Every structure is written in C-alpha cells, then in structure tokens.
C-alpha cells in the first residue's frame, strides 16, 4: 500500500500552491525604490573590430541616466571560467578573456557592447537604438572544422588558434584501442551530429543590482541555480567585492535546465552599475534577447567506431568529437564534452578498451555550456546509435546485442575512470519489455500499415553519472570549486524545524522532498519542516543545483545535520527520563527508553533545549541547531532502458511518437510522483531534440532560429502519454539515503530511442540504405532519406 507521508510518499508539492495562485515571487517581481532600468546594446554582427561607440545621442535622450561601454570596465575582471581542461599533450587549454562589455572586438551576434540605464525601461530601450557602435566587420568562423584550418580567422587574436584544447581520454589506452580495432572481427562506424540547442525556460533571465552607500554592501537579485557560486565568481574574480559585502538572492526561479547555472555579464553589470549611479538597476531579458545571450547546449560533431569479436562481444570503442565552445568559455563549458562526456562512454556495457578524443573549438557563435544532461546525452546518443547500427549489420536483435554486453557484476570499474557501485541493467530491460507489450508489436505494425503508415520500434539504454563529486577528484580534473553541499537545521523551541540549504530549487520540488526526508527521520509531520534556500545571507555555503545532485548531495547534507540534531536531542531526552543516551530511541516523534514504557515527546525535548531547567548546562549547551557539509566519495549512477514507437507518413516524412516507455533505476525514491514528473519533462525535451529543435546560423553568423516562429519547441501534441516505471531500484551504496539522480534521465535516454525507432520504421519498409538520420528528424530530412 502506498505511503501517505514521509520518504516514499507521493506528497503533493507544497510550493505549487503559491505558484498556481499567482503568489510566486520571481526576480522580475522585485522592484526597489528609486530603481533604474538597463537595456543592452548588442552586436548585430558575428565578428568585427570595435573601433568605438558613439553614445552622445543616446545620452541626450529623455530619462537617460548614463550609458556604459567597455571603457567603463577597463581594469575590471572578466567573466571567469570555472573548469580548466588539460589537453592530451599535458598543456592547459587556451583560455581567452571574457569582458563584461565588448572591448576591441565583437565575437558573436548578441555580444554586449553598451548598456543604457534610464528612468524607465521604455526610455532605456529608445536610447539604446541611438547608440552607434563603429564596427569594422570581419569574416566570421562558424564551422568547427573550418575554424581549425590554416588561415582561418581567429575569434581571439591573442590566441594561437581557434583550438581551445585537444583532449584525449584515456590517452594511455590509445595504442591498445587502435590494436583492438586492427584485430576486430567486425567494426561499425557512424558519423553523427548532436545539434546545438537553445534552452528555453519559462522565465527569462533577470538581474537587479542594489548598493547601500551607508554600509558599502551590494545585493544582486538574479535568476540563478546557484547563488553562492555567483557570489564567489562575481565577487572574487569580476568586481572584487569581498563575499561578506555581497549578497546574492535567487528567489523563485521558473526553470533553468542548466542555462541558469552560469555567471553572466548582465549580473556583473547590474551590480557594478548600481554602485556607480547609487541607485538600483534592473535588467529583464526579452525572449528574443535570450536566444542570443543565454548559453546554448550540445553542438557536437562526432565519429564513433565500435569493434566486436566473432561472438559479438564489444572489444573496443573510439570516438573523435568536435565540440563547439562558441565565442567565449562559459562557466563550466570545458568540462561538458570532456569529463562529463568522456567518462560516460562505457555506457551500460563492459567494453574493455575505450578512447575518446575531443577537440574544443572557438567559433563566432553564442557560448555553449551545460544543458539538461550536460555531456551525458551526447555520450548516450553516440553509443546507443552505433550499437543499434552494429546490430543491424550483424543481423542481431538490438536487445540481444545489448544484453550480451551488459555489465552484470558490481562494483564495476570502467576503463574511463569511473566505478559503478550498483545496477541491474537486465532488470530494467525486462521491465521495459513487459511495459511495451513486445509480443503485440507485429499486430500494431500491421495496423499502421493498413492506414498507410510506417511503424518502428526503438530501444536503447542509458547510464549517467550525477551528484557530481567528489571535490578532491574533480579538483584534480580541473574544477576550480569544491562540489560539496551543505545544510543547517534549526529546531525551534516548539518543535518546528527550519532547514537552510545551499541547494536551489527551480522546479524540482525541493521544498516538498527535503521536508519529507527530515520529517521522516524524526517522525513528525512534513508541515513542521520549512525549507529555506536561494539567499546567500541566510543559507550556508553550497554549490547549487545542477547535474541531478540536489537530493544525493544536498539531501545527504540534511541527513547528516539532522542526525546531529537527533543525537543531541537524545542526550536531552535521556536527562529528562534519567536514562543513558545510548538507550534512547526516536520513533514517530516520541523518545522512549528501550525496553520500558518511559517516553517524552519531540516537542517536550525541543522546548527543554531552549528552557534548560532539567539538565546540567556543563554537559549540554542550550539550543538545537546543527550544520553539516557533505562531500560524496563517488558519483551516483542512475540507469535505465527506454522504448519508443513511431509512425512515419511515407508521403511527407512526418514522424509521430505514438508511445514511449521508460524503465529507470533511481535507487531509493523519496517522492514517486515528483520523480515521474521529472522523467516526463526530460522525455519531452529529448523528443524535442530528436524531432524538432535546432539552432541554425547562416553564413554570416546570424541566428536564423531566433524566435519561436523558427525554433520548434515541442507542443502537447508532439508527445504521447508516457509509461514510466522506477521499481527496479538498486540503492546507491555511498550516500545515506541510497538515492540516485532523476532530473536529467529523460533527456539523456530519449533522443536515441526516437531516432532508433525512425530508422527501424524505414528499414522495415525496405529503405535498407537508411542507417542514420541526424537530429532533428524533420519531415524534410526523413522524406529525403526515404528518397535515397
């Protein structure tokens, strides 16, 4: 019978009440007394020499307070990159400067050149049109391979080339991998594109800067997934503000998907400008502006090869990838195609030898960084597509080929530096096949054929490394920050708790699930637990929310802090009941002495903690408040098997996803309803990538897909009702909750399932030459593939 409260219960999301009734407080809802408004002037060319900026006309317009240019930021630090990658030759990556406002050059359409600050937003917008930048247009470099050719225009003149790094992993495996291919019975090769995507959270980015002249304190209100990291980066590396003089607040945030992890120029500008003009400064991004200012995702071009022996065992894998960095290095950009991608190339399989090569390239395009899944979707897509192709070449069932090569013994050390602690890939595959009624597929195929439609079935697996950690390891890999998490648990005298966390919620339901965890440990109602996040002034230092880490890392910090609370409360209860602390048990909000009927309620103990009449203060100090930091010793490894059925219209090439099933292993589940919702959302994004979404630039570097008229976001009728299951759970062995991540899984596992299904439909219809179609599988691409 399902639980009705605590861990394992589908408790309704408590935060939804304020969202559904219009009581959410987003950054754009924040308006401060005396507030001025900022509008950015952005480059309309992809590459050019910036000879100067004429601001005279704009400065004379009504309401204009000041016009800022790059000259105002000379001597101010540029936006920092948070991860350094060392190439396969032992050299550090090329790391160009990233000014807050363009200095000397513009490097992509949307590069900020100047900012008008005025009394009203309309006045600022009008004046921005009067700012006249003098730009000598240069040839842009857009194609990654062309960018590396001799004589290609350089995005950054102070760099030796457009190559950020040439990374090899594991470099010492390279020759052994090549030898394995020479000896292989069969080799499958596939060249593919993982196209550039544009994150589109419901809420565009907003920044409000404030400065208090009396205290010299700066405050930034921003749409961020990790306010503490923004404070660290912006304060220490850009504006030189001591952390104790800088407060960063991220209130309710309407989605992020990775694009709100990073420190952006607009945040630094509003903080800087507020101090400069001694007034609050607010910037609200328009949707069109977001397309050319928010970090994009994916954008890989890859060749992948799989070697097999005569019994169809995988013997080696090698890939060569070109990864687009865009014009600058965004906060975590270098790590995405390397450590978050290369370390997942083993997938669910026991391939003994793997070599991954990644060339990261600067181009005159919007910077690229983490987008839901961040490197893991790219790895999964490559691997699951080449396995499907290999199965067809060998005449094997794709499921059988996968099963033959599954990892079955745990822990399992992969050849790409990670160790899977638990998993059961056969169990998730068994569950998936049960869910999709595989035996009934032929009947469904015949029914589709009778209606003139082609039907296909795509199946694939995935594994991801999430709960990114541990700090020591990622530090050795180039991370410039620790990746722990923190929590402070404060118990009030009447028994209610306030939990302050460094994690941040922007749609995940933390206020519900975190409360379930703490309440379950004590045995009290979830309504007695309040979750506080998003404000550096009243939460402990934490690394924020991304990479499916909040429960595995942030939740574990809460468990550790709550354990400290319980340990101290047991001492107080022991004094109250004249017993030994080791004999005290806590269950359902009652402290009892083991083996007796003596008991005292949670609320009585918490009151005694603040009114210490009944125990000696020399033994126990008053109060109940504890802080804990949790730095995990490994990633968590959720895994699963996905299946997609499609129908293809042979006349037009249009693809309809008619069913989708997901069997996931997320370890222990805190709130099944929220987990299912996370998977639903991820699958929708994956289907969007597979069929619809693509960022397209023309030869001049102009973004052709710069609005919802041209960038095809998935709508309700593009996705089916999903069948999801997460009953095949193998708990994580190294965090106290036994949980794994769930937030990105749907976006990782779904794109190859859709593409596999479409290729299967065409193959069944006799188009045997169609072995791959690059995403998005638009009607025109599918139709063209059918024409040969």
Secondary structure, 3 states (H helix, E strand, C coil): CCCCCCCCCCCCCCCHHHHHCCCCCEHHHCCCCCCEEEEEEECCCCCEEEEEEECHHHHCCCCEEEEEEHHHHCCCCCCCCCECCECCCCCECCCCCCCCCCCCEECCCCCEEEEEEECCHHHHHHHHCCCEEEEEECCCCCCHHHHCCCCCCCCCCCCCCCEEEEEEECHHHHHHHHHHHHCCCEEEEEEEEEEEECCCCCCCCEEEEEEECCCCEEEEEECCCCHHHHHHHHHHHHHCCCHHHEEEECCECCCCCCCCCCCCHHHHHHHHHHHHHCCCEEEECCHHHHHHHCCEEEEEEEEEEEEECCCCCEEEEEEEEEEEEECCCCCCHHHHCCCCCHHHCCCCECCCCEEEEEEEEECCCCCECCCCCCCHHHHHHHHHHHHHHHHHHHCCCHHHHHHHHECCCCCEECCCCCEECCCCHHHHHHHHHHHHCHHHHHHHHHHHHHCCEEEEEEEEEEECCECCCCHHHHHHCCECCCCCEEEEEEECCCCCEEEEECCCCCCCCHHHHHHHHHHHHHCCCHHHEEEECCECCCCCCCCCCCCCCHHHHHHHHHHHHHHHHHHHHHHHHHHHHCCCHHHEEEECCEEEECCCCCEEEHHHHHHHHHCCCCCCCCCCCCCCEEEEEECCCCCECCEEEEEEEEEEECCCCCEEEEEEEEEEECECCCCHHHHHHHHHHHHHHHHHHHHCCCCCECCCCCECCCCCCCCCCCCHHHCCCEEEECCCCCCCCCCCCCECCCCCHHHHHHHHHHHHHHHHHHHHCCCCCCCCCCCCCCHHHHHHHHCC
